[in-house]
Amino acid sequence: MSMVPSAYVGLWRRDELVDAQGVRDDTTEVYWLQSHGLYVDLRIPAGRPDFRLDWLVADCPPHHREWLSRQEGFAGVLDVQGDLCHWQRDLDLQPPGAFEDRGRIEFLDQVHMIETGTLVDYVERWRKTTPVNEQRVLAMRMKPSSRARAGVFVAVGNDFMYAIDWQGEIPLRGRDIEGSVSEQSRFRGCEIGYGHIWGSQPWIIERSSLPIVEGSRLLPPSVTIPAAGTDWSPPLGSVLRDTSAVWTILEHAYPTLLTAEG
């Protein structure tokens, strides 16, 4: 895995998309968190309906299910060659598209960039919200387990994102959502989420492709994460633990002990 230039590292929020038909979108809520190798991207359409916390996905009314299916999100490795980027999608909320995800990046300054599609006609305008001099980065990959097929985790500064492709079950608030997940409805089994490491609710999932997961704790308020190059099993009482998997730590520039106070 080649190193992504530091200019890319951090949390990026999309201000605008203009597609091939010239249609402008500035309402979709987009999070792209980038480490020196891995990335996670979540795109939440406007007009999200209210979801009851006791709903299983199968319980959702048709309108809610249709909205869930319109979400986009993916995670994997970013390959940068000059100003050309290739987002390799190891996990994806949607079925594979006809073209690879490739674009050309133009940095306007340290916190603004323009992405132009090279295989598909589009333009995206991005704004970095991570402080420019932020050095704290954590990136992990999950080894396949009985509970999940794949997983990517990235943290930069106070932001974290994760993507997990569950084996048909998605943990929810200490219990399981029962029922199998078919390939035709694979968005039910793949989950992508965002939150903050520190603050009033540390490690709480604030935004998720599955709204019923929001409010769950990704990791305990205080957690010890070993150095890069080692394998790690997350502690009990966390969503990452529910993968029943071992995570390989690829990048780690935080204190070994992460506490709620920072």
VEXPAVEX-455138 format. One line per 10 residues: for each residue x, y, z of N, C-alpha, C. Coordinates in Angstrom, 1 decimal, always signed. Layout:
N
X/Y/Z/X/Y/Z/X/Y/Z; ...
***
This chain:
262
+0.9/-1.2/+0.0/+0.0/+0.0/+0.0/+0.9/+1.2/+0.0; +0.8/+2.1/-1.1/+1.6/+3.3/-1.2/+1.1/+4.4/-0.3; +1.9/+5.3/+0.1/+1.6/+6.4/+1.0/+0.8/+7.5/+0.3; -0.3/+7.9/+0.8/-1.1/+9.0/+0.3/-0.4/+10.3/+0.8; -0.2/+11.3/-0.1/+0.4/+12.6/+0.4/-0.4/+13.2/+1.5; +0.3/+13.9/+2.4/-0.3/+14.4/+3.6/-1.4/+15.4/+3.3; -1.4/+16.1/+2.1/-2.4/+17.0/+1.8/-3.8/+16.4/+1.8; -3.9/+15.1/+1.5/-5.2/+14.5/+1.4/-5.7/+14.0/+2.8; -4.8/+13.9/+3.8/-5.1/+13.2/+5.0/-6.0/+14.2/+5.9; -7.1/+13.6/+6.3/-8.1/+14.4/+7.2/-9.5/+14.1/+6.7
-10.4/+14.9/+7.4/-11.8/+14.8/+7.0/-12.2/+15.8/+6.0; -12.8/+15.3/+4.9/-13.3/+16.2/+3.9/-14.8/+16.2/+3.8; -15.4/+17.3/+3.7/-16.9/+17.5/+3.5/-17.1/+18.0/+2.1; -18.1/+17.4/+1.4/-18.4/+17.9/+0.1/-19.3/+19.1/+0.1; -19.0/+20.1/-0.6/-19.8/+21.3/-0.7/-20.8/+21.2/-1.9; -20.3/+20.5/-3.0/-21.2/+20.5/-4.2/-20.7/+19.4/-5.1; -21.7/+18.8/-5.8/-21.5/+17.8/-6.9/-22.3/+18.3/-8.1; -21.7/+18.3/-9.3/-22.3/+18.6/-10.5/-22.1/+17.3/-11.4; -23.2/+16.7/-11.8/-23.1/+15.4/-12.5/-23.0/+15.6/-14.0; -23.0/+14.5/-14.8/-22.9/+14.6/-16.2/-24.0/+15.3/-16.9
-25.2/+15.4/-16.3/-26.3/+16.1/-16.8/-26.4/+17.6/-16.4; -25.4/+18.0/-15.6/-25.3/+19.3/-15.1/-26.2/+19.6/-13.9; -26.7/+18.5/-13.3/-27.5/+18.6/-12.1/-26.6/+18.8/-10.9; -27.0/+19.8/-10.1/-26.2/+20.2/-9.0/-26.8/+19.7/-7.7; -25.9/+19.1/-6.8/-26.3/+18.6/-5.5/-25.5/+19.2/-4.4; -26.1/+20.0/-3.6/-25.4/+20.6/-2.4/-26.2/+20.2/-1.1; -27.0/+19.2/-1.2/-27.8/+18.8/+0.0/-27.4/+17.5/+0.6; -26.7/+16.6/-0.2/-26.3/+15.3/+0.3/-25.2/+15.5/+1.4; -25.3/+14.9/+2.5/-24.4/+15.0/+3.6/-23.2/+14.0/+3.4; -22.0/+14.5/+3.1/-20.9/+13.6/+2.6/-19.8/+13.7/+3.6
-19.2/+12.6/+4.0/-18.0/+12.5/+4.9/-17.0/+11.6/+4.2; -15.8/+12.1/+4.0/-14.7/+11.4/+3.5/-13.5/+11.5/+4.4; -13.1/+10.5/+5.1/-12.0/+10.5/+6.0/-10.9/+9.7/+5.4; -9.7/+10.3/+5.3/-8.6/+9.8/+4.6/-7.4/+9.7/+5.5; -6.7/+8.5/+5.6/-5.5/+8.3/+6.2/-4.4/+8.3/+5.2; -3.2/+7.9/+5.5/-2.1/+7.8/+4.5/-2.2/+6.6/+3.6; -3.3/+5.8/+3.8/-3.5/+4.7/+2.9/-5.0/+4.4/+2.7; -5.7/+4.2/+3.9/-7.1/+3.8/+3.8/-8.0/+5.0/+3.9; -9.2/+4.8/+3.4/-10.2/+5.9/+3.4/-11.6/+5.2/+3.7; -12.5/+6.0/+4.2/-13.9/+5.7/+4.4/-14.8/+6.9/+3.9
-15.8/+6.6/+3.1/-16.7/+7.6/+2.5/-18.1/+7.3/+2.7; -18.9/+8.2/+3.2/-20.3/+8.0/+3.5/-21.1/+9.2/+2.9; -22.2/+8.9/+2.2/-23.0/+9.9/+1.5/-24.5/+9.7/+1.8; -25.1/+10.6/+2.6/-26.4/+10.5/+3.2/-27.3/+11.5/+2.4; -28.3/+11.0/+1.7/-29.2/+11.9/+0.9/-30.0/+12.8/+1.9; -30.4/+13.9/+1.4/-31.3/+14.8/+2.2/-32.7/+14.1/+2.3; -33.5/+14.6/+3.3/-34.8/+14.1/+3.4/-34.9/+12.7/+4.2; -34.0/+12.5/+5.1/-34.0/+11.2/+5.8/-35.3/+11.1/+6.6; -36.0/+10.0/+6.5/-37.2/+9.9/+7.3/-36.8/+9.5/+8.7; -37.8/+9.5/+9.6/-37.6/+9.1/+11.0/-37.6/+7.6/+11.1
-36.6/+7.1/+11.8/-36.5/+5.6/+12.0/-36.7/+5.3/+13.5; -37.6/+4.4/+13.8/-37.7/+3.9/+15.2/-36.6/+3.0/+15.6; -36.1/+3.1/+16.8/-34.9/+2.4/+17.2/-35.2/+0.9/+17.4; -36.5/+0.5/+17.5/-36.8/-0.9/+17.6/-37.1/-1.6/+16.3; -37.0/-0.8/+15.2/-37.2/-1.4/+13.9/-36.0/-2.3/+13.5; -36.3/-3.4/+12.9/-35.3/-4.1/+12.0/-35.5/-3.6/+10.6; -34.5/-3.8/+9.8/-34.6/-3.2/+8.5/-35.8/-3.8/+7.8; -36.1/-5.0/+8.0/-37.3/-5.6/+7.4/-38.6/-5.0/+7.8; -38.6/-4.3/+9.0/-39.8/-3.7/+9.5/-40.0/-2.3/+8.9; -39.0/-1.8/+8.2/-39.2/-0.4/+7.7/-40.2/-0.3/+6.6
-41.0/+0.8/+6.6/-42.0/+1.0/+5.5/-41.2/+1.1/+4.2; -41.9/+0.9/+3.1/-41.3/+1.0/+1.8/-40.5/+2.3/+1.5; -41.1/+3.4/+1.9/-40.4/+4.7/+1.7/-39.1/+4.7/+2.5; -39.0/+4.2/+3.7/-37.8/+4.2/+4.4/-36.8/+3.3/+3.8; -37.2/+2.1/+3.3/-36.3/+1.2/+2.6/-35.8/+1.8/+1.3; -36.6/+2.5/+0.6/-36.2/+3.1/-0.6/-35.1/+4.2/-0.3; -35.3/+4.9/+0.8/-34.3/+5.9/+1.1/-33.0/+5.3/+1.5; -33.1/+4.2/+2.3/-31.8/+3.5/+2.7/-31.1/+3.0/+1.4; -31.8/+2.6/+0.4/-31.1/+2.0/-0.8/-30.5/+3.1/-1.6; -30.8/+4.4/-1.4/-30.2/+5.5/-2.2/-28.9/+6.0/-1.5
-28.6/+5.5/-0.3/-27.4/+6.0/+0.3/-26.2/+5.4/-0.5; -25.1/+6.1/-0.4/-23.8/+5.6/-1.0/-22.8/+5.7/+0.0; -21.8/+4.8/-0.1/-20.7/+4.7/+0.8/-19.8/+3.6/+0.4; -18.5/+3.8/+0.7/-17.5/+2.8/+0.3/-16.2/+3.1/+1.1; -15.3/+2.1/+1.0/-14.1/+2.2/+1.8/-13.1/+1.3/+1.2; -11.8/+1.6/+1.4/-10.7/+0.8/+0.9/-9.4/+1.6/+0.9; -8.7/+1.4/-0.2/-7.3/+2.0/-0.4/-7.4/+3.1/-1.5; -6.8/+4.2/-1.2/-6.7/+5.3/-2.2/-5.3/+5.2/-2.8; -5.2/+5.2/-4.1/-4.0/+5.2/-4.8/-3.8/+6.5/-5.5; -2.7/+7.2/-5.2/-2.5/+8.6/-5.8/-1.3/+8.5/-6.7
-1.4/+8.9/-7.9/-0.3/+9.0/-8.9/-0.4/+10.4/-9.5; +0.5/+11.3/-8.9/+0.4/+12.7/-9.4/-0.9/+13.4/-8.9; -1.6/+13.9/-9.9/-2.9/+14.5/-9.5/-4.1/+13.5/-9.8; -3.8/+12.3/-10.1/-4.8/+11.3/-10.4/-5.0/+10.3/-9.2; -6.3/+10.1/-8.9/-6.6/+9.3/-7.8/-7.5/+8.1/-8.2; -7.3/+7.0/-7.5/-8.1/+5.8/-7.8/-8.6/+5.3/-6.4; -9.9/+5.4/-6.2/-10.5/+4.9/-4.9/-10.9/+3.5/-5.1; -10.0/+2.6/-4.6/-10.3/+1.2/-4.7/-11.4/+0.8/-3.6; -12.5/+0.3/-4.1/-13.6/+0.0/-3.2/-13.6/-1.4/-2.7; -13.1/-1.6/-1.5/-13.1/-3.0/-0.9/-14.4/-3.3/-0.3
-15.1/-2.2/+0.2/-16.5/-2.3/+0.7/-17.3/-1.3/+0.0; -18.6/-1.6/-0.2/-19.5/-0.7/-1.0/-20.9/-0.9/-0.6; -21.6/+0.1/-0.3/-23.1/+0.0/+0.0/-23.9/-0.4/-1.3; -23.3/+0.0/-2.4/-24.0/-0.3/-3.7/-23.3/-1.4/-4.5; -24.0/-2.0/-5.4/-23.4/-3.0/-6.3/-22.3/-2.3/-7.1; -21.3/-3.1/-7.7/-20.3/-2.5/-8.5/-20.8/-1.7/-9.7; -20.2/-0.6/-10.0/-20.6/+0.2/-11.1/-19.9/-0.2/-12.4; -20.2/+0.4/-13.5/-19.6/+0.0/-14.8/-18.2/+0.5/-14.9; -17.8/+1.6/-14.1/-16.5/+2.1/-14.2/-15.9/+2.2/-12.8; -14.5/+2.1/-12.8/-13.8/+2.3/-11.6/-13.9/+3.8/-11.1
-13.7/+4.0/-9.8/-13.8/+5.3/-9.2/-12.5/+6.0/-9.4; -12.3/+6.8/-10.4/-11.1/+7.5/-10.7/-11.4/+9.0/-10.9; -10.5/+9.9/-10.4/-10.7/+11.3/-10.6/-9.3/+12.0/-10.6; -9.4/+13.3/-11.0/-8.3/+14.2/-11.0/-8.5/+15.3/-10.0; -7.5/+15.5/-9.1/-7.6/+16.4/-8.0/-6.8/+17.7/-8.3; -7.5/+18.8/-8.0/-6.8/+20.1/-8.0/-7.0/+20.8/-6.7; -5.9/+21.0/-6.0/-5.9/+21.7/-4.7/-5.9/+23.2/-4.9; -7.0/+23.8/-4.4/-7.0/+25.3/-4.6/-6.2/+26.0/-3.5; -6.2/+25.4/-2.3/-5.4/+25.8/-1.2/-5.3/+24.6/-0.2; -4.9/+24.8/+1.0/-4.7/+23.7/+1.9/-6.0/+23.0/+2.4
-7.1/+23.7/+2.2/-8.4/+23.2/+2.7/-9.5/+23.1/+1.6; -9.2/+23.4/+0.4/-10.2/+23.3/-0.7/-9.6/+22.5/-1.9; -10.4/+21.6/-2.4/-10.0/+20.9/-3.6/-11.2/+20.7/-4.5; -10.8/+20.5/-5.8/-11.8/+20.1/-6.8/-11.5/+18.8/-7.4; -12.5/+17.9/-7.4/-12.3/+16.5/-8.0/-13.1/+16.5/-9.3; -12.4/+16.1/-10.4/-13.1/+15.9/-11.7/-13.0/+14.5/-12.1; -14.1/+13.9/-12.5/-14.1/+12.5/-12.9/-13.3/+12.3/-14.2; -12.6/+11.2/-14.3/-11.8/+10.9/-15.6/-12.5/+9.8/-16.4; -13.3/+8.9/-15.8/-14.0/+7.9/-16.5/-15.5/+8.2/-16.6; -16.0/+9.0/-15.6/-17.4/+9.4/-15.5/-17.3/+11.0/-15.4
-18.3/+11.6/-16.1/-18.3/+13.1/-16.1/-18.9/+13.7/-14.8; -18.2/+14.2/-14.0/-18.7/+14.9/-12.7/-17.6/+15.8/-12.2; -18.1/+16.7/-11.3/-17.2/+17.6/-10.6/-17.7/+17.7/-9.2; -16.7/+17.5/-8.2/-17.1/+17.6/-6.8/-16.1/+18.7/-6.2; -16.7/+19.5/-5.3/-15.9/+20.5/-4.6/-15.9/+20.1/-3.1; -14.7/+20.0/-2.6/-14.4/+19.5/-1.2/-13.8/+20.5/-0.3; -14.1/+20.4/+1.0/-13.6/+21.3/+2.0/-13.1/+20.5/+3.2; -11.8/+20.7/+3.5/-11.2/+19.9/+4.7/-11.6/+20.6/+6.0; -12.1/+19.8/+6.9/-12.5/+20.4/+8.2/-11.4/+20.0/+9.3; -10.5/+19.1/+9.0/-9.5/+18.8/+10.0/-8.4/+19.9/+10.0
-7.9/+20.3/+11.2/-6.8/+21.3/+11.2/-5.7/+20.9/+10.3; -5.1/+21.8/+9.6/-4.1/+21.5/+8.6/-2.9/+20.8/+9.2; -2.5/+21.1/+10.4/-1.3/+20.5/+11.0/-1.6/+19.3/+11.9; -2.8/+18.7/+11.7/-3.1/+17.5/+12.5/-2.2/+16.3/+12.1; -1.6/+15.7/+13.1/-0.7/+14.6/+12.9/-1.2/+13.3/+13.4; -2.3/+13.3/+14.1/-2.8/+12.0/+14.7/-3.6/+11.2/+13.7; -3.1/+10.0/+13.4/-3.8/+9.2/+12.4/-3.8/+7.8/+12.9; -4.9/+7.1/+12.7/-5.1/+5.7/+13.0/-5.8/+5.0/+11.9; -5.3/+3.9/+11.4/-5.9/+3.1/+10.3/-5.8/+1.6/+10.6; -6.9/+0.9/+10.4/-6.9/-0.5/+10.7/-7.7/-1.2/+9.6
-7.3/-2.5/+9.3/-8.1/-3.4/+8.5/-8.5/-4.6/+9.3; -9.7/-5.1/+9.1/-10.2/-6.2/+9.8/-10.0/-7.5/+9.1; -9.5/-8.5/+9.8/-9.4/-9.8/+9.2/-10.8/-10.5/+9.2; -11.1/-11.2/+8.1/-12.4/-11.9/+8.1/-12.7/-12.8/+9.3; -13.9/-12.8/+9.7/-14.3/-13.6/+10.9/-15.7/-14.2/+10.6; -16.2/-14.9/+11.6/-17.5/-15.5/+11.5/-18.6/-14.5/+11.5; -18.3/-13.3/+11.9/-19.4/-12.3/+12.0/-19.3/-11.2/+10.9; -18.1/-11.0/+10.4/-18.0/-10.0/+9.4/-17.0/-10.4/+8.3; -17.2/-10.0/+7.1/-16.3/-10.4/+6.0/-15.2/-9.5/+5.8; -15.4/-8.2/+6.1/-14.3/-7.2/+5.9/-14.6/-6.0/+6.7
-13.6/-5.2/+7.0/-13.8/-4.0/+7.8/-12.6/-3.0/+7.6; -12.9/-1.7/+7.6/-11.9/-0.6/+7.5/-12.2/+0.4/+8.6; -11.2/+0.8/+9.2/-11.4/+1.9/+10.3/-10.3/+3.0/+10.0; -10.7/+4.2/+10.1/-9.8/+5.4/+10.0/-10.2/+6.4/+11.0; -9.1/+7.0/+11.7/-9.3/+8.1/+12.6/-8.2/+9.1/+12.2; -8.6/+10.4/+12.2/-7.7/+11.5/+12.1/-8.2/+12.6/+13.0; -7.3/+13.0/+13.9/-7.7/+14.0/+14.9/-8.8/+13.5/+15.7; -9.9/+14.3/+15.8/-11.1/+13.9/+16.6/-12.1/+13.2/+15.8; -11.9/+12.9/+14.6/-12.9/+12.2/+13.8/-12.6/+10.7/+13.5; -13.6/+9.9/+13.6/-13.4/+8.5/+13.2/-14.5/+8.1/+12.2
-14.1/+7.1/+11.3/-15.1/+6.5/+10.4/-14.8/+5.0/+10.3; -15.8/+4.2/+10.1/-15.5/+2.8/+9.9/-16.5/+2.3/+8.9; -16.1/+1.1/+8.3/-17.0/+0.4/+7.3/-16.9/-1.1/+7.6; -18.0/-1.7/+7.8/-18.0/-3.2/+8.2/-19.0/-3.9/+7.3; -18.5/-5.0/+6.7/-19.4/-5.8/+5.9/-19.8/-7.0/+6.7; -20.9/-7.0/+7.4/-21.3/-8.0/+8.3/-21.8/-9.3/+7.6; -21.6/-10.4/+8.3/-22.1/-11.7/+7.8/-23.6/-11.9/+8.1; -24.4/-11.0/+7.6/-25.8/-11.1/+7.7/-26.5/-10.6/+8.9; -25.7/-10.2/+9.9/-26.3/-9.7/+11.2/-25.6/-8.4/+11.5; -26.3/-7.5/+12.0/-25.7/-6.2/+12.4/-26.0/-5.9/+13.9
-24.9/-5.8/+14.7/-25.1/-5.6/+16.2/-25.8/-4.3/+16.4; -26.7/-4.2/+17.4/-27.5/-3.0/+17.7/-27.6/-2.9/+19.2; -26.9/-1.9/+19.8/-27.1/-1.6/+21.2/-27.1/-2.9/+22.1; -26.1/-3.7/+21.9/-25.8/-4.9/+22.7/-26.6/-6.1/+22.4; -27.5/-6.0/+21.4/-28.2/-7.2/+20.9/-28.1/-7.2/+19.4; -28.6/-8.3/+18.8/-28.4/-8.5/+17.4/-29.7/-8.2/+16.6; -29.6/-7.6/+15.4/-30.7/-7.5/+14.5/-30.9/-8.9/+13.9; -32.0/-9.6/+14.1/-32.1/-10.9/+13.6/-32.5/-10.9/+12.2; -32.2/-12.0/+11.5/-32.6/-12.1/+10.1/-31.4/-12.1/+9.2; -31.5/-12.9/+8.1/-30.4/-12.9/+7.2/-30.4/-11.8/+6.2
-29.3/-11.5/+5.6/-29.2/-10.4/+4.6/-28.9/-11.0/+3.2; -29.7/-10.7/+2.3/-29.5/-11.3/+0.9/-28.6/-10.4/+0.1; -27.9/-11.0/-0.9/-27.1/-10.2/-1.8/-27.9/-9.1/-2.5; -29.2/-9.4/-2.7/-30.0/-8.4/-3.4/-30.2/-7.2/-2.6; -30.1/-7.3/-1.3/-30.3/-6.2/-0.3/-29.1/-6.0/+0.5; -27.9/-6.0/-0.2/-26.7/-6.0/+0.6/-26.4/-4.8/+1.4; -27.1/-3.7/+1.1/-26.9/-2.5/+1.9/-27.3/-2.7/+3.3; -28.1/-3.8/+3.6/-28.5/-4.1/+5.0/-27.3/-4.7/+5.7; -26.4/-5.4/+5.0/-25.3/-6.0/+5.7/-24.1/-5.2/+5.8; -23.9/-4.2/+5.0/-22.7/-3.3/+5.0/-23.1/-2.1/+5.7
-22.3/-1.7/+6.7/-22.6/-0.5/+7.5/-21.4/+0.5/+7.5; -21.7/+1.7/+7.4/-20.6/+2.8/+7.4/-21.1/+3.8/+8.4; -20.1/+4.2/+9.3/-20.5/+5.2/+10.3/-19.4/+6.2/+10.6; -19.8/+7.3/+11.3/-19.0/+8.4/+11.6/-19.2/+8.9/+13.0; -18.2/+9.4/+13.7/-18.4/+10.0/+15.0/-17.1/+10.7/+15.4; -17.1/+11.1/+16.7/-15.9/+11.8/+17.3/-15.3/+10.9/+18.4; -14.0/+11.0/+18.6/-13.3/+10.3/+19.6/-13.5/+10.9/+20.9; -13.4/+12.3/+21.0/-13.5/+13.0/+22.3/-14.8/+13.8/+22.3; -15.0/+14.4/+23.4/-16.2/+15.3/+23.6/-17.2/+14.8/+24.6; -18.4/+15.3/+24.5/-19.4/+14.9/+25.5/-19.8/+13.4/+25.4
-19.7/+12.8/+24.2/-20.1/+11.4/+24.0/-19.0/+10.8/+23.2; -17.9/+10.4/+23.8/-16.7/+9.8/+23.0/-17.1/+8.5/+22.4; -16.6/+8.3/+21.2/-16.8/+7.1/+20.5/-18.2/+6.7/+20.2; -19.1/+7.6/+20.3/-20.5/+7.4/+19.9/-20.7/+7.5/+18.4; -21.4/+6.6/+17.8/-21.7/+6.6/+16.4/-22.8/+7.7/+16.2; -22.4/+8.8/+15.5/-23.3/+9.9/+15.3/-24.1/+9.9/+14.0; -23.4/+9.3/+13.0/-24.1/+9.2/+11.7/-23.8/+7.8/+11.1; -24.8/+7.1/+10.6/-24.6/+5.8/+10.1/-25.5/+5.5/+8.9; -25.0/+4.7/+8.0/-25.9/+4.2/+6.9/-27.1/+3.5/+7.4; -27.0/+3.0/+8.6/-28.2/+2.3/+9.3/-28.5/+3.2/+10.5
-29.5/+4.1/+10.3/-29.8/+5.1/+11.4/-30.1/+4.4/+12.7; -30.6/+3.2/+12.8/-30.9/+2.5/+14.0/-29.6/+2.2/+14.8; -28.5/+2.3/+14.2/-27.2/+2.1/+14.9/-26.7/+3.3/+15.6; -27.2/+4.5/+15.2/-26.7/+5.7/+15.7/-27.0/+5.8/+17.2; -26.0/+6.3/+18.0/-26.1/+6.3/+19.4/-25.4/+5.1/+20.1; -25.0/+4.1/+19.3/-24.2/+3.0/+19.8/-22.8/+3.4/+20.0; -22.0/+2.7/+20.9/-20.7/+3.1/+21.1/-19.7/+2.2/+20.3; -18.9/+2.8/+19.5/-18.0/+2.1/+18.7/-16.9/+1.4/+19.5; -16.3/+2.2/+20.5/-15.3/+1.7/+21.4/-15.6/+2.3/+22.8; -15.0/+1.7/+23.9/-15.2/+2.3/+25.2/-14.6/+3.7/+25.3
-15.0/+4.5/+26.2/-14.5/+5.9/+26.4/-13.0/+5.9/+26.6; -12.4/+4.9/+27.3/-11.0/+4.7/+27.4/-10.6/+3.4/+26.8; -9.6/+3.4/+25.9/-9.3/+2.2/+25.2/-7.8/+2.2/+24.9; -7.1/+1.1/+25.0/-5.7/+1.0/+24.7/-5.6/+0.3/+23.3; -4.9/+0.9/+22.4/-4.7/+0.4/+21.1/-3.2/+0.3/+20.8; -2.7/-0.9/+20.6/-1.2/-1.1/+20.4/-0.7/-0.4/+19.2; +0.6/-0.5/+19.0/+1.3/+0.2/+17.9/+1.0/-0.4/+16.6; +1.4/+0.4/+15.6/+1.2/-0.1/+14.2/+2.0/-1.3/+13.9; +1.5/-2.2/+13.1/+2.2/-3.4/+12.8/+1.8/-4.6/+13.6; +0.8/-4.4/+14.5/+0.4/-5.4/+15.4/-1.1/-5.7/+15.1
-1.6/-6.9/+15.6/-3.0/-7.3/+15.5/-3.6/-7.0/+16.8; -4.9/-6.7/+16.8/-5.6/-6.2/+18.0/-7.1/-6.7/+18.0; -7.5/-7.2/+19.2/-8.9/-7.5/+19.3/-9.6/-6.4/+20.2; -10.5/-5.7/+19.7/-11.2/-4.7/+20.5/-11.8/-5.2/+21.7; -12.0/-4.3/+22.8/-12.5/-4.8/+24.0/-14.0/-5.0/+24.0; -14.5/-5.8/+25.0/-15.9/-6.0/+25.0/-16.7/-4.7/+25.2; -18.0/-4.8/+24.8/-18.9/-3.6/+25.0/-18.7/-2.6/+23.9; -18.3/-3.0/+22.7/-18.2/-2.1/+21.6/-18.6/-2.7/+20.3; -19.0/-1.9/+19.3/-19.4/-2.4/+18.0/-18.2/-3.1/+17.3; -17.0/-2.6/+17.4/-15.9/-3.3/+16.8/-15.7/-4.7/+17.4
-15.9/-4.8/+18.7/-15.8/-6.1/+19.3/-16.8/-7.1/+18.7; -18.0/-6.6/+18.3/-19.0/-7.5/+17.8/-18.7/-8.1/+16.5; -17.6/-7.7/+15.9/-17.1/-8.3/+14.6/-16.5/-9.7/+14.9; -16.2/-10.0/+16.2/-15.5/-11.2/+16.6/-14.2/-11.4/+15.8; -13.6/-10.3/+15.4/-12.5/-10.3/+14.5/-11.3/-9.7/+15.1; -10.1/-9.9/+14.5/-8.9/-9.3/+14.8/-8.6/-8.2/+13.8; -8.2/-7.0/+14.2/-7.9/-5.9/+13.4/-6.4/-5.7/+13.3; -5.9/-5.5/+12.1/-4.5/-5.3/+11.9/-4.3/-3.7/+11.8; -3.4/-3.2/+12.7/-3.2/-1.8/+12.8/-2.1/-1.4/+11.8; -2.4/-0.6/+10.8/-1.5/-0.2/+9.8/-0.9/+1.2/+10.0
-1.6/+2.1/+10.7/-1.0/+3.4/+11.0/-1.5/+3.7/+12.5; -0.6/+4.3/+13.2/-1.0/+4.7/+14.6/-0.1/+5.8/+15.1; -0.7/+7.0/+15.2/+0.1/+8.2/+15.6/-0.7/+8.9/+16.7; -1.5/+8.1/+17.5/-2.1/+8.6/+18.7/-1.4/+8.1/+20.0; -1.7/+8.6/+21.2/-1.2/+7.9/+22.4/-1.8/+6.5/+22.4; -1.0/+5.6/+23.0/-1.5/+4.2/+23.1/-2.8/+4.1/+23.8; -2.9/+4.9/+24.9/-4.2/+4.9/+25.7/-5.0/+6.1/+25.3; -6.1/+5.9/+24.7/-7.0/+6.9/+24.3/-8.1/+7.0/+25.4; -8.2/+8.2/+26.0/-9.2/+8.4/+27.0/-10.2/+9.5/+26.6; -11.4/+9.5/+27.3/-12.4/+10.5/+27.0/-12.0/+11.9/+27.1
-11.0/+12.1/+27.9/-10.5/+13.5/+28.1/-9.4/+13.9/+27.0; -9.0/+12.9/+26.2/-8.1/+13.2/+25.2/-6.6/+13.1/+25.7
***
